[in-house]
Amino acid sequence: MSLRAVLLGAFLSALLALLVPYTDIYMKASELSGCHFGVGPISLFLFLTILLNPALKAISSRLSLSPSELLVIFCMMLVAVGIPSYGLVAQLLPAITAPFYYADEANEWKEIFHSYLPDQLFVKERSALRMFYEGARGNPIPWGEWVGPLLWWGLLTALLYTFMFCLSLLMERRWIEEERLSFPLVQLPIEIARSERSSTLFNPFFKNPLMWVGFSIPALIHTLNGLHFYFPGFPHVNLRPRIRVFEGTPLWPFNRYCFIYFSVIGFSYLLPTEVSFSVWFFWMLWRFQICVASALGVGAAFSRVGLGQFGGAFLTFALGTLLSARSYLMRTLISSLKSGDGGYRLPRLGMALSGLGIIAWLSAWGISLWYSILLLGLFLSLCIGLGRAVCESGMLFAKALDTVTPSTLLNPMVGTRRIGPQSLSLTAPVEYTFMFDLKTFLFPALMQSHRVARSLRLPPGRFVPPLALAVSLSVLISIPFSLFLIYRFGGCEMDQWFYNRGPRYIYSVLARSISYPEGIDVGWWVSAICGGLFTAALILLRRTIWWWPLHPIGYILAQSWETERIWFSFFLGWLFKRNILKFGGPRLFRRTRMFFLGLIFGEYGTAAIWLLIDMLLGREGHKVFP
């Protein structure tokens, strides 16, 4: 791991911290960071391997970047790219301004919860809020109003990130070496980097004809659709067809969109078949449950049952993952105590201290101690459950927005009356920033980086300093640059999910929870226990019956809108792999693997090219992928 690789990775991470707020939030174009394997890192990685490295080799072979250097750079970008958007900044800035800007007589937010929000954590000055959402129009940016709140929120961010870094170091050996999770999302960069060992000028990966066949399919279709966006006379290929055959029948819940993502087809082809099968199977099972509930006339009430069912399933899955690793964690603890192995002692200590710091931060601002502990436990569950789902299934858009957040899980679990308005009010911005829309969650990116480190035979601890540097640069650069863009154009001109619908939703839920306090939801508990027992049965059957075809990952995220976006592509990937293995065997599977890697390369590469064109032409709203 060379100094120049770390410096180049830091530079590109800083570049992404500037580009993401502009492209993803302002231009509303193809998102550089809109999923767990963002377009930004892989596009810049491809630039290094296709253009920069051949140019360096042409000058001198000693100047070219080695496979390990390329992967270090890629991992630094991978952990940094999500922070300016879903990972932190695009959630935090509206979270500490929206409750005051959007408060009016109709929603009565001022009377309901403003008194519970401390001045030190929020921007409340009226002119600063107006300019933030409507544009400064030549007035200076009121930086002074932001310094105090951002310092306090920065402290919580540092504690949570330290917690995730330490947890990832404790779990990486278990998931990578002992359980051998597939980590499909990083197989493409690893494959490309390995090919860089060749002495030829151009990477052999890009000379494979089967890869280019796969590349050409998404490249051609996205090119036609891109031309149609600029010139409507060009033909358009619908990649979001909708099933309509069940209209007017009891099976109407199956009239859904079938999103076609070529990269998701490629990723699902790389998975064990039981994982790819379970994703689309359990989505269809969930739709069938809705059919039955609608036929019985309880469709509206069943949605609340679904919240409990999948909330209990997610918690059981996370708990089962930790319990299965208990002997491994005990061995590492004993080893570190006997031999003084700092490789595990420091992560344990860091995780304990950061966890205590998180609880102290939450409690200091008025959240009750017992509820602070529950919030930390929920955050741990999100790290384990969501991280495992991404690393084992490659679900690009995996998140637990609808079931595993404080407002959807803890509120019915313990009752909003017991939590109290003070704790509820301060939890809302924490939830929206760190536990809400987690399409670019840091923990899965850290685990994938450790998988890359293992492929390079590097100790995982060696990766921590450059990854921490990339994360720090992304935070420190993206926050002031995002504020600069927002005050110049106005938050109302930015992506409306971040600066309108998202924060208004979370504070509307808060207002209802305080205005209409409830006790423990018995119905939620019943459905959560049922979902948990079903998940436990799936885990047990999978461990005891070697041919068991169902994986709990498909079940715990079946209700999510993001699963609806990918179920059909997972079905296609599973179908291709199943038939190739059935009729051609492992040999044909290995030969066709390059075709499916080409599908991934084609979709990401074409999205990056169109994004560059959109930036040069100043065109907004053109989304190719995701």
CORWOWO-V859449 format. One record per backbone hydrogen bond with DSSP energy under -0.5 kcal/mol. CO is the residue of the C=O (numbers start at 1). NH is the residue of the N-H. Records with the same first field share a line. If there is no record, write none. Layout:
BEGIN
CO->NH, NH
END
This chain:
BEGIN
2->6
3->7
4->8
5->9
6->10
7->11
8->12
9->13
10->14
11->15
12->16
13->17
14->18
15->18, 19
16->20
18->22
19->23
20->24, 25
21->26
22->27
23->29
25->495
27->621
31->39
32->40
38->42
39->43
40->44
41->45
42->46
43->47
44->48
45->49
46->50
47->51, 52
48->53
51->55
52->56
53->57
54->58
55->59
56->60
60->63, 64
66->70
67->71
68->72
69->73
70->74
71->75
72->76
73->77
74->78
75->79
76->80
77->81
80->83, 84
82->85, 87
83->88, 89
85->88, 90, 91
88->91, 92
89->93
91->95
92->96
94->97, 98
96->123
97->100, 101
98->102
104->108
108->112
109->113, 114
110->114
113->116
114->117
116->118
118->121, 122
119->122
122->124
125->129
126->130
127->131
128->132
129->133
130->134
131->135
132->491
133->492
136->139
141->143
142->145, 146
143->146, 147
144->148
146->150
147->151
148->152
149->153
150->154
151->155
152->156
153->157
154->158
155->159
156->160
157->161
158->162
159->163
160->164
161->165
162->166
163->167
164->168
165->169
166->170
167->171
168->172
171->175
172->176
173->177, 178
174->179
175->181
183->186
184->187
186->190
187->191
188->192
189->193
190->194
191->195
192->196
193->196
194->197
195->198, 204
203->206
204->207
205->208
207->209
208->212
209->213
210->214
211->215
212->216
213->217
214->217, 218
215->219
216->220
217->221
218->222
219->223
220->224
221->225
222->226
223->227
224->228
225->229
226->230
227->231
231->234
236->238
237->239
239->260
241->258
244->247
246->249
249->252
251->254
252->255
254->256
256->243
257->259
258->241
259->261
260->262
261->265
262->266
263->267
264->268
265->269
266->270
267->270
268->271
272->275, 276
273->277
274->278, 551
275->279
276->280
277->281
278->282
279->283
280->284
281->285
282->286
283->287
284->288
285->289
286->290
287->291
288->292
289->293
290->294
291->295
292->296
293->298
294->297
298->302
299->303
300->303
301->304, 305
302->306
303->307
304->308
305->309
306->310
307->311
308->312
309->313
310->314
311->315
312->316
313->317
314->318
315->319
316->320
317->321
318->322
319->323
320->324
321->325
323->326
325->329
326->330
327->331
328->332
329->333
330->334
331->335
332->336
333->337
334->338
335->339, 341
336->340
340->342
341->344, 345
342->346
344->348
345->349
346->350
347->351
348->352
349->353
350->354
351->355
352->356
353->357
354->358
355->359
356->360
357->361
358->362
359->363
360->364
361->365
362->367
363->366
368->372
369->373
370->374
371->375
372->376
373->377
374->378
375->379
376->380
377->381
378->382
379->383
380->384
381->385
382->386, 387
383->387
384->388
385->389
386->390
387->391
388->392
389->393, 395
390->394
391->183
394->396
395->398
396->36
400->403, 404
405->409, 410
406->411
409->413
410->414, 415
411->415
412->521
415->419
416->420
420->424
421->425
422->426
423->427
424->428
425->429
426->430
427->431
428->432
429->433
430->434
431->435
436->438
437->439
438->441
441->445
442->446
443->447
444->448
445->449
446->450
447->451
448->452
449->453
450->454
451->455
452->456
453->458
454->457
459->462, 463
460->463, 464
461->464, 465
463->467
464->468
465->469
466->470
467->471
468->472
469->473
470->474
471->475
472->476
473->477
474->478
475->479
476->480
477->481
478->482
479->483
480->484
481->485
482->486
483->487
484->488
485->489
486->490
487->136
490->493
491->494
495->499
496->500, 501
497->502
500->504
501->505
502->506
503->507
504->508
505->509
506->510
507->511
508->512
509->513
510->514
511->515
512->516
514->517
518->417
520->522
521->525
522->526
523->527
524->528
525->529
526->530
527->531
528->532
529->533
530->534
531->535
532->536
533->537
534->538
535->539
536->540
537->541
538->542
539->543
540->544
541->545
544->546
545->548
551->554, 555
552->556
553->557
555->558
557->560
560->564
561->565
562->566
563->566, 567
566->570
567->571
568->572
569->573
570->574
571->575
572->576
573->577
574->578
575->579
576->580
577->581
578->582
579->583
580->584, 585
581->585
584->588
585->589
586->590
587->591
588->592
589->593
591->594
592->595, 596
593->597
594->598
595->599
596->600
597->601
598->602
599->603
600->604
601->605
602->606
603->607
604->608
605->609
606->610
607->611
608->612
609->613
610->614
611->615
612->616
613->617
614->618, 619
621->623
622->30, 624
END
